[in-house]
Amino acid sequence: MKSDTVTLSDRLVFLLAVNTGLVTGGKPDNRFLEFYRGRSSSSLYCAIVGNVVVPGGFASNDVTPALTTDPVWADLASTIRAQGTLPGIQLATTWEGYVGARKFLTGEANKFIPLARCMVRSMDSDSMAAVLDSFDLASNMAIRHGFGHIQIHAAHGYLLSLLVDHRINCAANSALDRLGLLAERLRHEGVETSIRISLRTGDSDFDSSGSEVFQDTISKLPFDFVDISSGFYNIDKRLIYPSRPDIITHRIQESVALALRHPYRSFILSGRAMSQDWASIPSNMHAGICRDLIANPRFLQEPHDGCRNHNKCHYYSRGGSHLICARWPEAQLRQLGKRASATNKAD
């Protein structure tokens, strides 16, 4: 690497999963491919394509990509790999009728967990098994498309985050066992794996009991990496997208504490990770970045020129239809607007 490139000793650098909204009919379009082409490089270990709905699953919003046999997915994987980056994909599902909150803080934190418990209790064992089957199927499809890293999205209050938590699902052991088997199978096939979890939900009463036990349970699963996030989308999104210094500090401290409890497991640290003093970060933690690379595709070569907290990337919360950044060149912003308009007319 050049001397001005971000270096973190032996750490790996991941582009974390993000739902760009750059889709047409649920499929990645040219804007999607160009987004990942521009941010992939030999300086980036792995780019994880975000929030991809498994077959038969449910999207978090109407511009969420869905995994199919369409060759565009193979084109995307080869585009990322051609730039020197390992192509990864994050597999996810919500449930029928799911609606993501627009507000960052819903003001109804005490309502989501009881509703989640009721929904999970309404699912029989066959229904839960079908959900896990869809992740098996999606993993196979992703491998055939050429993705070399499979991430399971068990965070942010999406369906899998409910099914794997004993505090919400009394049958969580069954889901955990299935995910463990999936991770082991993928490892035998030479495919790298990770699982994303939320350290906390944002419901302080719920989080006050059993959070570390949940974190430790997930960390014992045989995934190659645990991607540490925080927050449930419909409780407190400030934990998912930390910007306040106190939230960032607590997120980093709790993440480091988890990594220290599991020194033989590898973790992906996020929450403005690139601004941390990596000399004090445990050696089993690797860097996960998102907003800095969204803002500046050359951030890894220009590490002092990243996100400036304009917050336009939170397009769903702002009522937008796709990812955008105030730092992008004006010509690119205009072109995105024209393409979005043309897509809406075609629909």
C-alpha positions in Angstrom: 0.0 0.0 0.0 1.1 3.6 -0.5 2.2 5.5 2.6 -0.9 7.6 2.6 -3.2 4.6 2.6 -5.0 3.6 5.8 -3.0 0.8 7.4 -4.2 -1.1 10.5 -1.3 -3.5 10.9 -2.7 -7.0 10.4 -6.4 -5.9 10.5 -8.8 -6.5 7.6 -11.0 -3.6 6.3 -14.6 -4.4 5.4 -17.1 -2.2 3.6 -20.2 -2.9 5.8 -23.5 -3.8 4.4 -25.8 -1.0 3.4 -29.1 -0.9 1.5 -28.4 1.6 -1.2 -31.8 1.6 -2.8 -30.1 1.6 -6.2 -32.4 -1.1 -7.6 -34.9 -1.5 -10.4 -37.6 -4.1 -9.8 -35.8 -5.5 -6.9 -32.6 -6.1 -8.9 -29.3 -4.2 -8.7 -29.1 -1.8 -11.6 -26.1 0.0 -13.2 -26.0 2.6 -10.4 -25.7 -0.3 -7.9 -22.8 -1.9 -9.8 -21.0 1.4 -10.2 -21.4 2.1 -6.4 -19.5 -1.1 -5.6 -17.0 -0.8 -8.5 -16.0 2.6 -7.4 -15.4 1.6 -3.7 -13.7 -1.8 -4.2 -9.9 -1.9 -4.4 -6.9 -3.8 -3.3 -7.0 -1.7 -0.1 -10.4 -3.1 0.8 -10.5 -6.7 2.0 -14.2 -7.4 1.6 -17.3 -5.4 0.3 -20.5 -6.8 1.9 -23.5 -6.1 -0.3 -26.3 -5.1 2.0 -29.7 -6.2 3.2 -30.4 -8.7 0.4 -33.7 -10.5 0.9 -33.6 -14.3 0.8 -36.0 -16.2 -1.5 -39.5 -16.2 0.0 -38.4 -13.5 2.5 -39.7 -10.0 3.1 -38.0 -6.7 2.4 -37.4 -3.8 4.9 -38.6 -1.3 2.3 -39.7 -1.2 -1.3 -36.2 -0.5 -2.7 -34.5 -3.5 -1.1 -32.7 -6.0 -3.4 -33.9 -9.6 -3.5 -31.6 -12.5 -4.3 -32.6 -14.5 -7.4 -30.9 -16.5 -10.1 -30.7 -13.4 -12.3 -27.1 -13.1 -13.7 -26.9 -9.5 -12.5 -25.8 -10.9 -9.1 -22.9 -12.8 -10.8 -22.0 -9.5 -12.6 -22.0 -7.7 -9.3 -19.7 -10.3 -7.6 -17.3 -10.3 -10.5 -17.3 -6.5 -10.6 -16.2 -6.3 -7.0 -13.6 -9.1 -7.3 -12.1 -7.6 -10.4 -11.1 -4.5 -8.4 -9.2 -6.7 -5.9 -11.9 -7.0 -3.2 -13.6 -10.1 -1.8 -17.3 -10.0 -2.8 -19.6 -10.5 0.2 -23.4 -10.5 0.6 -25.6 -10.0 3.6 -28.7 -12.1 3.7 -31.8 -10.9 5.5 -35.5 -11.0 5.9 -38.2 -9.1 7.9 -41.8 -10.4 8.0 -45.0 -9.8 6.2 -46.4 -6.4 7.1 -43.1 -5.1 8.5 -42.8 -1.3 8.3 -39.5 0.4 9.2 -39.8 3.5 11.4 -38.9 6.8 9.7 -37.9 8.5 13.0 -34.6 7.8 14.6 -36.1 7.6 18.0 -39.7 6.2 17.9 -40.7 7.1 21.4 -42.4 3.7 21.7 -39.4 1.7 22.8 -41.4 -0.4 25.3 -43.9 -1.6 22.6 -41.7 -3.4 20.1 -40.3 -6.2 22.2 -43.8 -7.4 23.5 -45.1 -7.3 19.9 -42.0 -9.2 18.7 -42.6 -11.9 21.4 -46.2 -12.3 20.3 -45.3 -12.6 16.6 -42.6 -15.2 17.4 -45.0 -17.2 19.5 -47.4 -17.3 16.6 -44.9 -19.1 14.5 -44.9 -22.9 14.7 -41.7 -25.0 14.3 -42.3 -25.6 10.6 -42.6 -21.8 10.0 -39.3 -21.2 11.8 -37.6 -24.1 9.9 -38.8 -22.6 6.6 -37.1 -19.3 7.5 -33.8 -21.0 8.2 -34.2 -23.1 5.0 -34.4 -19.8 3.0 -31.0 -18.8 4.4 -29.5 -22.1 3.3 -31.0 -21.7 -0.1 -29.8 -18.1 -0.4 -26.3 -19.1 0.6 -26.1 -21.7 -2.1 -27.4 -19.2 -4.7 -24.9 -16.6 -3.5 -22.0 -19.0 -3.8 -23.0 -19.9 -7.4 -23.1 -16.2 -8.2 -19.4 -16.0 -7.0 -19.7 -14.4 -3.6 -16.9 -15.5 -1.3 -18.3 -14.1 2.0 -21.8 -14.8 3.3 -23.1 -12.7 6.1 -26.3 -13.6 8.1 -28.2 -10.5 9.2 -29.4 -11.3 12.8 -29.5 -7.6 14.0 -31.6 -4.5 14.0 -34.9 -6.1 14.9 -35.2 -8.1 11.6 -36.8 -11.5 11.9 -33.6 -13.5 12.5 -32.5 -11.2 15.4 -35.8 -12.2 17.1 -35.5 -15.9 16.5 -32.0 -16.3 17.9 -32.6 -14.4 21.1 -33.7 -16.5 24.1 -35.3 -13.4 25.7 -37.7 -13.2 22.8 -37.9 -16.8 21.4 -38.2 -19.7 23.8 -37.1 -22.0 20.8 -34.0 -19.9 20.1 -31.8 -23.0 20.4 -33.3 -24.5 17.3 -32.5 -21.4 15.2 -29.0 -21.2 16.7 -28.3 -24.8 15.9 -29.4 -24.4 12.3 -27.2 -21.3 11.9 -24.2 -23.2 13.4 -24.7 -26.0 10.9 -24.9 -23.5 8.1 -21.6 -21.8 9.2 -19.8 -25.1 9.4 -21.1 -26.2 6.0 -19.9 -23.0 4.4 -16.5 -23.3 6.0 -16.1 -26.8 4.6 -16.9 -25.4 1.2 -14.2 -22.7 1.6 -16.6 -19.8 2.0 -16.0 -17.1 4.6 -18.9 -16.3 6.9 -20.0 -13.6 9.4 -23.1 -12.9 11.4 -24.3 -9.4 12.3 -25.8 -8.8 15.7 -27.0 -5.8 17.7 -25.3 -5.3 21.1 -28.5 -3.6 22.4 -32.0 -3.0 21.1 -32.5 0.5 22.6 -35.2 -0.7 25.0 -33.3 0.1 28.3 -35.5 -2.3 30.4 -35.0 -5.2 28.0 -31.3 -4.5 27.5 -30.6 -4.3 31.3 -30.9 -8.1 31.6 -29.3 -10.8 29.5 -27.5 -8.7 26.9 -24.0 -10.1 27.5 -25.4 -13.6 27.6 -27.0 -13.1 24.2 -23.8 -11.6 22.8 -21.7 -14.5 24.2 -24.1 -17.1 22.8 -23.9 -15.7 19.3 -20.1 -15.3 19.6 -19.7 -19.0 20.2 -21.3 -19.9 16.9 -18.7 -21.1 14.3 -18.9 -18.1 12.0 -15.5 -16.6 10.9 -16.5 -13.1 12.0 -19.1 -11.5 14.3 -20.1 -8.1 12.8 -20.9 -5.9 15.8 -23.7 -3.4 15.4 -26.3 -2.1 17.8 -29.8 -0.9 18.0 -33.2 -2.1 16.6 -34.6 -0.1 13.7 -38.0 0.3 15.2 -36.7 1.3 18.7 -33.6 3.5 18.4 -31.8 4.0 15.1 -29.2 6.3 16.8 -27.5 3.1 18.0 -27.3 1.7 14.5 -25.9 4.9 13.0 -24.0 6.5 15.9 -22.9 10.1 15.6 -23.1 11.5 19.1 -19.8 11.1 20.9 -21.3 9.4 24.0 -23.1 6.8 21.8 -20.0 6.1 19.8 -17.9 5.8 22.9 -20.3 3.3 24.6 -20.6 1.3 21.3 -16.8 1.0 21.0 -16.4 0.1 24.7 -19.0 -2.6 24.6 -17.7 -4.0 21.3 -14.1 -4.2 22.7 -15.4 -5.9 25.9 -17.1 -8.5 23.8 -14.0 -9.2 21.8 -11.9 -9.5 25.0 -14.3 -12.1 26.3 -13.8 -14.1 23.1 -10.1 -13.8 22.2 -10.3 -16.7 19.6 -13.2 -15.3 17.7 -12.7 -12.5 15.1 -14.9 -9.4 15.2 -15.7 -6.5 12.8 -15.7 -3.2 14.7 -17.9 -0.4 13.4 -19.3 2.9 14.8 -16.8 5.3 13.3 -14.1 2.7 13.6 -11.5 4.4 11.4 -11.3 7.3 13.9 -10.2 5.0 16.7 -6.7 4.5 18.1 -6.2 1.0 16.7 -3.1 0.5 18.9 -5.5 0.1 21.8 -8.0 -2.2 19.9 -7.7 -6.0 20.6 -6.0 -7.8 17.8 -9.0 -10.0 17.1 -11.0 -7.0 15.9 -11.1 -5.8 12.2 -12.3 -2.5 10.7 -15.8 -2.1 9.4 -16.5 1.2 7.5 -19.5 2.5 5.8 -20.3 6.2 5.7 -16.7 7.3 5.1 -16.6 5.2 1.9 -20.1 6.2 0.9 -19.0 9.8 1.0 -15.6 9.3 -0.6 -14.9 6.2 -2.8 -11.2 6.9 -2.3 -11.4 7.2 1.4 -8.9 4.3 2.0 -6.3 6.3 0.0 -7.5 9.6 1.5 -8.2 8.7 5.1 -8.7 12.3 6.3 -11.4 13.0 3.8 -14.5 11.0 4.7 -18.0 11.5 6.0 -18.9 15.0 7.1 -22.2 14.1 8.8 -24.5 15.7 6.4 -26.8 12.7 7.1 -28.3 12.7 3.6 -27.3 9.0 3.3 -30.2 8.2 5.6 -32.5 8.3 2.6 -35.3 6.2 4.0 -35.6 8.3 7.1 -35.7 11.4 5.0 -38.4 10.0 2.7 -36.0 9.4 -0.2 -35.8 6.4 -2.6 -32.1 5.7 -2.8 -28.7 6.4 -1.2 -27.3 9.9 -1.7 -24.5 12.0 -0.2 -24.1 15.8 -0.1 -20.4 15.2 -0.9 -21.0 13.5 -4.2 -20.2 15.6 -7.3 -23.2 17.6 -8.5 -23.1 15.8 -11.9 -23.5 12.4 -10.1 -26.4 13.7 -8.0 -28.2 15.0 -11.2 -27.6 11.7 -13.0 -29.0 9.7 -10.1 -32.1 11.9 -10.0 -32.6 11.5 -13.8 -32.3 7.7 -13.5 -34.6 7.5 -10.5 -37.2 9.6 -12.4 -36.9 7.4 -15.5 -37.3 4.3 -13.4 -40.4 5.7 -11.7 -42.0 6.4 -15.1 -41.2 2.9 -16.4 -42.8 1.4 -13.3 
